[in-house]
Amino acid sequence: MTKMAIMGYGVVGSGVYDIVTKNADTITDKTGDELKVKYILDIRDFDDHPEKHLFVKDADIIAADDEVTLVAEAMGGATFAYEFTKKMLLVGKSVVTSNKELVSKKGTELFRIAKEKNVSYMFEASVGGGIPIIRPLVNCLAANRIQGIYGIMNGTTNYILTKMFKENQSFDVALSDAKRLGYAEQDPTADVEGFDTMRKISILTSLATGWKAECDKIPTEGITKISAEDVACAEKLGCSVKLIGYSKIVNGKVTARVCPMLIPSDCPLYGVEDVFNAILVKGDMVGDVMMYGRGAGKEATASAIVGDLMDVVRHKGVFDKNFSWDEEAENGFADSSDELNAFFVRCEKTKAEIEKVFNNVKFVNGCDNAFVTEEMTEKEFEVKTASLGGILSKIRVYK
Ligand code: HSE
């Protein structure tokens, strides 16, 4: 029997408890071992819980119990979760998490401790909720040089975009539903301003390169400026609008970004709606591979955590270097202002004024003063838009 603890009994932590309890027989069948929850750490009281005796408020009780070899961290954030994860790894317990903030901020240090103690620190649930993406990237696609990763990686924003622009809901109603459904972060600014996606693309890029792709090197923009007019014009072009996190890896140099993008209908990301996420990986040998599924929510995220827990049980919690990265590489990032992109623009200027500045543009039929530019560098685009003036919106176009 493997005895485990759950740290944090919110949406995800309670989902882990439910799966470990309800699917105990299948877990035992598949791992050849019984997985038993011995403690649940939470500062709140759960007096109505059927196993209320499991709850503790002090992480040291778990750390001091040698019977517990495995811990699921579902606390979120990078303060107490960091302190307690470190504590557990240092006393030789394996830790499994969905905490993308912690993995993206402190992963390098936590991997180092896990390596020293020869235990696992696994984080499949940190990107894409229930979608298998970390393991496919690290194992199944290992033979490839990864050339690009493009993902709809935030369930909350994809849900909001779908509800606002397909069902005419207001932003506030869609966001409050996303909170009620357990999709949004405690502070949903991280969702709507793109920081959650930034952390996720940082994690995937770090795994693909083997060096830490720091979040502060990833220009990030959320969905709050997207208007109904933008979406209507995009539809006239045969495109949808999605919040995309991407990284392109050329000759070992990374260009990464989080931003809304126009997605053409022949791209598999085009029709991904609601809470669903999809991550498109471009390998030099395999070509395009896309993983699709529920990107947020209790059961979906807990399913990925329990999959990791079972993996640790099967492999007895040894450190696997492939699920880690080293320090940031010097000059690992390309200059993002040199990146080539085509842009969709809406503005208050006449066609003649637009053509004078941008030369070759494709105007959008049925949308006043909306156009798509040819490909140009980010800095060239900034100069041209500053010169044109009267810009209402600018959105990159997926190529
Ligand atoms: N708030 C996140 C999302 C949760 O909406 O995708 C899953 O990481």
Residues whose N, C-alpha, C, O or C-beta is under 5 A from the ligand:
A	BS01	HSE	S126 M153 N154 G155 T156 Y183 A184 E185 D191 G295 A296
